[in-house]
Amino acid sequence: MFYNMAEFCEIQANIKLFFEYAKHTRVFVKENRTLQSLILYRF
């Protein structure tokens, strides 16, 4: 699924940042439901 560990770590970091951002923006819950589903599906 991943080409190398560096890519995996980069993606993990991006997701961590995404959820950090999400904690400060309550609006994300409804609008990014699909994005969350894709993230959960991929991992």
N, CA, C and O of each residue as an XYZ file, in Angstrom:
172
protein
N       0.834     -1.204      0.000
C       0.000      0.000      0.000
C       0.875      1.264      0.000
O       0.542      2.272     -0.623
N       1.990      1.177      0.710
C       2.903      2.319      0.749
C       4.217      1.939      0.089
O       4.668      0.799      0.198
N       4.828      2.895     -0.592
C       6.070      2.614     -1.299
C       7.246      2.487     -0.340
O       8.125      1.649     -0.534
N       7.259      3.313      0.686
C       8.356      3.241      1.646
C       7.918      3.826      2.984
O       6.834      4.398      3.103
N       8.765      3.677      3.971
C       8.426      4.131      5.317
C       8.301      5.647      5.389
O       7.486      6.177      6.144
N       9.115      6.338      4.596
C       9.076      7.800      4.603
C       7.703      8.311      4.176
O       7.153      9.235      4.776
N       7.167      7.699      3.139
C       5.835      8.102      2.670
C       4.795      7.835      3.746
O       3.928      8.668      4.012
N       4.893      6.656      4.364
C       3.949      6.289      5.412
C       3.992      7.288      6.555
O       2.950      7.738      7.032
N       5.195      7.636      6.995
C       5.350      8.582      8.100
C       4.802      9.954      7.725
O       4.181     10.633      8.542
N       5.040     10.348      6.486
C       4.553     11.645      6.020
C       3.031     11.688      6.050
O       2.440     12.674      6.490
N       2.405     10.622      5.584
C       0.947     10.547      5.576
C       0.411     10.550      7.004
O      -0.566     11.238      7.300
N       1.042      9.789      7.882
C       0.637      9.753      9.286
C       0.713     11.143      9.900
O      -0.184     11.554     10.635
N       1.796     11.870      9.595
C       1.976     13.219     10.118
C       0.877     14.144      9.607
O       0.360     14.975     10.354
N       0.522     13.996      8.330
C      -0.531     14.824      7.751
C      -1.871     14.566      8.426
O      -2.637     15.497      8.674
N      -2.150     13.312      8.719
C      -3.398     12.970      9.388
C      -3.410     13.535     10.803
O      -4.426     14.050     11.270
N      -2.271     13.432     11.476
C      -2.173     13.978     12.828
C      -2.441     15.478     12.807
O      -3.168     15.992     13.656
N      -1.854     16.181     11.838
C      -2.077     17.613     11.693
C      -3.541     17.903     11.376
O      -4.125     18.855     11.895
N      -4.119     17.077     10.526
C      -5.517     17.261     10.152
C      -6.429     17.199     11.371
O      -7.324     18.028     11.532
N      -6.191     16.198     12.236
C      -7.054     16.057     13.397
C      -6.761     17.113     14.456
O      -7.658     17.503     15.204
N      -5.517     17.578     14.529
C      -5.194     18.696     15.416
C      -5.983     19.927     14.969
O      -6.594     20.621     15.783
N      -5.957     20.184     13.657
C      -6.697     21.298     13.088
C      -8.195     21.130     13.344
O      -8.900     22.084     13.672
N      -8.654     19.899     13.186
C     -10.074     19.609     13.334
C     -10.566     19.915     14.747
O     -11.699     20.357     14.935
N      -9.711     19.678     15.731
C     -10.108     19.927     17.113
C     -10.454     21.392     17.341
O     -11.253     21.725     18.216
N      -9.835     22.271     16.535
C     -10.050     23.702     16.717
C     -11.135     24.251     15.802
O     -11.503     25.421     15.899
N     -11.642     23.411     14.919
C     -12.692     23.862     14.005
C     -13.849     22.878     14.045
O     -13.827     21.843     13.379
N     -14.840     23.208     14.821
C     -15.971     22.298     15.029
C     -16.745     22.032     13.746
O     -17.440     21.022     13.633
N     -16.627     22.926     12.791
C     -17.399     22.819     11.552
C     -16.998     21.584     10.749
O     -17.797     21.050      9.980
N     -15.747     21.132     10.931
C     -15.218     20.038     10.108
C     -16.046     18.767     10.213
O     -16.105     17.986      9.263
N     -16.685     18.551     11.355
C     -17.326     17.263     11.612
C     -18.311     16.895     10.509
O     -18.272     15.789      9.970
N     -19.192     17.831     10.180
C     -20.198     17.538      9.160
C     -19.583     17.530      7.757
O     -19.882     16.650      6.950
N     -18.732     18.506      7.473
C     -18.282     18.711      6.103
C     -17.195     17.735      5.674
O     -17.049     17.451      4.485
N     -16.435     17.222      6.631
C     -15.341     16.321      6.267
C     -15.634     14.883      6.647
O     -14.717     14.075      6.794
N     -16.893     14.567      6.803
C     -17.279     13.198      7.152
C     -16.764     12.210      6.103
O     -16.275     11.132      6.441
N     -16.880     12.586      4.841
C     -16.416     11.722      3.760
C     -14.908     11.554      3.816
O     -14.395     10.448      3.647
N     -14.196     12.651      4.052
C     -12.741     12.594      4.147
C     -12.311     11.681      5.280
O     -11.389     10.881      5.124
N     -12.973     11.799      6.413
C     -12.668     10.927      7.545
C     -12.896      9.465      7.182
O     -12.096      8.598      7.534
N     -13.980      9.200      6.482
C     -14.284      7.828      6.075
C     -13.192      7.280      5.161
O     -12.786      6.124      5.285
N     -12.722      8.124      4.242
C     -11.659      7.696      3.338
C     -10.377      7.400      4.104
O      -9.685      6.423      3.820
N     -10.065      8.255      5.081
C      -8.866      8.049      5.894
C      -8.974      6.745      6.672
O      -8.041      5.942      6.684
N     -10.111      6.542      7.316
C     -10.298      5.323      8.092
C     -10.270      4.092      7.195
O      -9.756      3.040      7.575
N     -10.829      4.241      6.004
C     -10.847      3.119      5.061
C      -9.433      2.768      4.593
O      -9.077      1.597      4.468
N      -8.651      3.790      4.343
C      -7.305      3.574      3.810
C      -6.391      2.937      4.845
O      -5.506      2.157      4.493
N      -6.593      3.258      6.110
C      -5.719      2.723      7.152
C      -6.419      1.632      7.931
O      -5.836      1.061      8.853
